[in-house]
Amino acid sequence: DEAIALLHDAVDRDPLAASVRSNLGRMFLAARQYDSAEVQLRNGIALSPLWSNPHAWLGHTLLAQGEPNAALEEFQRAAQLGGVQDSAYLAYGLAVVGRRAEARAMLNVLTATPRKRTNLGVAFALAYSALDDWDAAFYWLDNQIRGFSGNAQTYLRMPAAAALVAHPRFAEFRQRIGMDR
């Protein structure tokens, strides 16, 4: 609630900042306020249509609202505009809607090349959890924490992470990263 209030203030100060709109949409998504998330993310897209971030978060929002086809369109747009993380979110979306072979093939390509960025762990973990590949999901969560954990806790509060967070192995992970302190 505090983050949402602060971001609302930021929108009031700079209503044309797509990044603020996207962050506010992401916080609404984490708070399960999907209609508000959708409004802010669509505003962010209108302000910066070639930025992948609000497209990806709108994809997550639309999935949470039960709109899988529209969600996949947003994930695909994000993957076209963005990078590896956005493609991992597309793999997640594909797995959620039952296109598991496509998701697995995409993940095989994405993970075949060693990456310098280590903040991709949660995106890969979400995709693997949607495929019920728990060993890979927790491998990528561990990879995230070894490298860069700045946003891990925020991402793990998203609806997309519900199955991952509910998994019995997550309790040890939660304790290790100090989540909910």
Contacts in CASP RR format, 6 or more apart in sequence:
PFRMAT RR
TARGET T0000
AUTHOR 0000-0000-0000
METHOD contacts of the structure
MODEL  1
DEAIALLHDAVDRDPLAASVRSNLGRMFLAARQYDSAEVQLRNGIALSPL
WSNPHAWLGHTLLAQGEPNAALEEFQRAAQLGGVQDSAYLAYGLAVVGRR
AEARAMLNVLTATPRKRTNLGVAFALAYSALDDWDAAFYWLDNQIRGFSG
NAQTYLRMPAAAALVAHPRFAEFRQRIGMDR
1 31 0 8 1.000
3 27 0 8 1.000
4 24 0 8 1.000
4 27 0 8 1.000
4 28 0 8 1.000
4 31 0 8 1.000
7 20 0 8 1.000
7 23 0 8 1.000
7 24 0 8 1.000
7 27 0 8 1.000
8 24 0 8 1.000
10 17 0 8 1.000
10 20 0 8 1.000
10 24 0 8 1.000
11 17 0 8 1.000
11 20 0 8 1.000
11 21 0 8 1.000
11 24 0 8 1.000
11 40 0 8 1.000
14 20 0 8 1.000
16 47 0 8 1.000
17 47 0 8 1.000
18 44 0 8 1.000
18 45 0 8 1.000
18 47 0 8 1.000
18 48 0 8 1.000
18 51 0 8 1.000
18 54 0 8 1.000
19 53 0 8 1.000
21 40 0 8 1.000
21 41 0 8 1.000
21 43 0 8 1.000
21 44 0 8 1.000
21 47 0 8 1.000
21 54 0 8 1.000
22 40 0 8 1.000
22 41 0 8 1.000
22 44 0 8 1.000
22 51 0 8 1.000
22 53 0 8 1.000
22 54 0 8 1.000
22 57 0 8 1.000
24 40 0 8 1.000
25 36 0 8 1.000
25 37 0 8 1.000
25 40 0 8 1.000
25 41 0 8 1.000
25 54 0 8 1.000
25 57 0 8 1.000
25 61 0 8 1.000
26 37 0 8 1.000
26 41 0 8 1.000
26 57 0 8 1.000
26 154 0 8 1.000
26 158 0 8 1.000
28 34 0 8 1.000
28 36 0 8 1.000
28 37 0 8 1.000
28 40 0 8 1.000
29 37 0 8 1.000
29 57 0 8 1.000
29 60 0 8 1.000
29 61 0 8 1.000
29 64 0 8 1.000
29 158 0 8 1.000
29 159 0 8 1.000
30 154 0 8 1.000
30 157 0 8 1.000
30 158 0 8 1.000
32 64 0 8 1.000
32 159 0 8 1.000
34 61 0 8 1.000
34 64 0 8 1.000
34 65 0 8 1.000
37 57 0 8 1.000
37 61 0 8 1.000
38 58 0 8 1.000
38 61 0 8 1.000
38 62 0 8 1.000
38 65 0 8 1.000
41 54 0 8 1.000
41 57 0 8 1.000
41 58 0 8 1.000
41 61 0 8 1.000
42 54 0 8 1.000
42 58 0 8 1.000
44 51 0 8 1.000
44 54 0 8 1.000
45 51 0 8 1.000
45 54 0 8 1.000
45 55 0 8 1.000
45 58 0 8 1.000
48 54 0 8 1.000
50 81 0 8 1.000
51 81 0 8 1.000
52 77 0 8 1.000
52 78 0 8 1.000
52 79 0 8 1.000
52 81 0 8 1.000
52 82 0 8 1.000
52 83 0 8 1.000
52 86 0 8 1.000
53 78 0 8 1.000
55 74 0 8 1.000
55 75 0 8 1.000
55 77 0 8 1.000
55 78 0 8 1.000
55 81 0 8 1.000
55 86 0 8 1.000
56 74 0 8 1.000
56 75 0 8 1.000
56 78 0 8 1.000
56 85 0 8 1.000
56 86 0 8 1.000
56 89 0 8 1.000
58 71 0 8 1.000
58 74 0 8 1.000
59 70 0 8 1.000
59 71 0 8 1.000
59 72 0 8 1.000
59 74 0 8 1.000
59 75 0 8 1.000
59 78 0 8 1.000
59 89 0 8 1.000
59 93 0 8 1.000
60 71 0 8 1.000
60 89 0 8 1.000
60 158 0 8 1.000
60 159 0 8 1.000
60 160 0 8 1.000
61 71 0 8 1.000
62 68 0 8 1.000
62 70 0 8 1.000
62 71 0 8 1.000
62 74 0 8 1.000
63 71 0 8 1.000
63 93 0 8 1.000
63 96 0 8 1.000
63 159 0 8 1.000
63 160 0 8 1.000
64 159 0 8 1.000
64 160 0 8 1.000
68 93 0 8 1.000
68 96 0 8 1.000
68 97 0 8 1.000
71 93 0 8 1.000
71 97 0 8 1.000
72 90 0 8 1.000
72 93 0 8 1.000
72 94 0 8 1.000
72 97 0 8 1.000
75 86 0 8 1.000
75 89 0 8 1.000
75 90 0 8 1.000
75 92 0 8 1.000
75 93 0 8 1.000
75 94 0 8 1.000
76 90 0 8 1.000
78 86 0 8 1.000
78 89 0 8 1.000
78 90 0 8 1.000
79 86 0 8 1.000
79 87 0 8 1.000
79 89 0 8 1.000
79 90 0 8 1.000
84 110 0 8 1.000
84 115 0 8 1.000
84 117 0 8 1.000
84 120 0 8 1.000
84 123 0 8 1.000
85 119 0 8 1.000
85 120 0 8 1.000
85 123 0 8 1.000
87 106 0 8 1.000
87 110 0 8 1.000
88 107 0 8 1.000
88 110 0 8 1.000
88 120 0 8 1.000
88 123 0 8 1.000
88 124 0 8 1.000
88 126 0 8 1.000
88 127 0 8 1.000
89 123 0 8 1.000
89 126 0 8 1.000
89 127 0 8 1.000
90 106 0 8 1.000
91 102 0 8 1.000
91 103 0 8 1.000
91 106 0 8 1.000
91 107 0 8 1.000
91 110 0 8 1.000
91 127 0 8 1.000
92 103 0 8 1.000
92 123 0 8 1.000
92 126 0 8 1.000
92 127 0 8 1.000
92 130 0 8 1.000
92 160 0 8 1.000
93 99 0 8 1.000
93 103 0 8 1.000
93 127 0 8 1.000
93 130 0 8 1.000
94 100 0 8 1.000
94 102 0 8 1.000
94 103 0 8 1.000
94 106 0 8 1.000
95 103 0 8 1.000
95 104 0 8 1.000
95 127 0 8 1.000
95 130 0 8 1.000
95 131 0 8 1.000
96 130 0 8 1.000
100 131 0 8 1.000
103 127 0 8 1.000
103 130 0 8 1.000
103 131 0 8 1.000
104 131 0 8 1.000
107 124 0 8 1.000
107 127 0 8 1.000
107 128 0 8 1.000
107 131 0 8 1.000
110 124 0 8 1.000
111 124 0 8 1.000
117 148 0 8 1.000
118 143 0 8 1.000
118 144 0 8 1.000
118 146 0 8 1.000
118 147 0 8 1.000
118 148 0 8 1.000
119 144 0 8 1.000
119 147 0 8 1.000
119 148 0 8 1.000
119 150 0 8 1.000
119 151 0 8 1.000
120 140 0 8 1.000
120 143 0 8 1.000
120 144 0 8 1.000
121 140 0 8 1.000
121 141 0 8 1.000
121 143 0 8 1.000
121 144 0 8 1.000
122 140 0 8 1.000
122 141 0 8 1.000
122 144 0 8 1.000
122 151 0 8 1.000
122 152 0 8 1.000
122 155 0 8 1.000
122 156 0 8 1.000
122 161 0 8 1.000
123 155 0 8 1.000
124 136 0 8 1.000
124 137 0 8 1.000
124 140 0 8 1.000
124 143 0 8 1.000
125 136 0 8 1.000
125 137 0 8 1.000
125 138 0 8 1.000
125 140 0 8 1.000
125 141 0 8 1.000
125 144 0 8 1.000
125 164 0 8 1.000
126 137 0 8 1.000
126 155 0 8 1.000
126 160 0 8 1.000
126 161 0 8 1.000
126 164 0 8 1.000
128 134 0 8 1.000
128 136 0 8 1.000
128 137 0 8 1.000
128 140 0 8 1.000
129 137 0 8 1.000
129 161 0 8 1.000
129 163 0 8 1.000
129 164 0 8 1.000
129 167 0 8 1.000
130 163 0 8 1.000
134 167 0 8 1.000
134 169 0 8 1.000
137 164 0 8 1.000
137 167 0 8 1.000
138 169 0 8 1.000
138 173 0 8 1.000
141 152 0 8 1.000
141 164 0 8 1.000
141 173 0 8 1.000
142 173 0 8 1.000
144 152 0 8 1.000
145 152 0 8 1.000
145 173 0 8 1.000
145 176 0 8 1.000
145 177 0 8 1.000
149 177 0 8 1.000
152 177 0 8 1.000
153 177 0 8 1.000
153 179 0 8 1.000
155 161 0 8 1.000
156 164 0 8 1.000
156 165 0 8 1.000
156 179 0 8 1.000
164 170 0 8 1.000
165 174 0 8 1.000
174 180 0 8 1.000
END
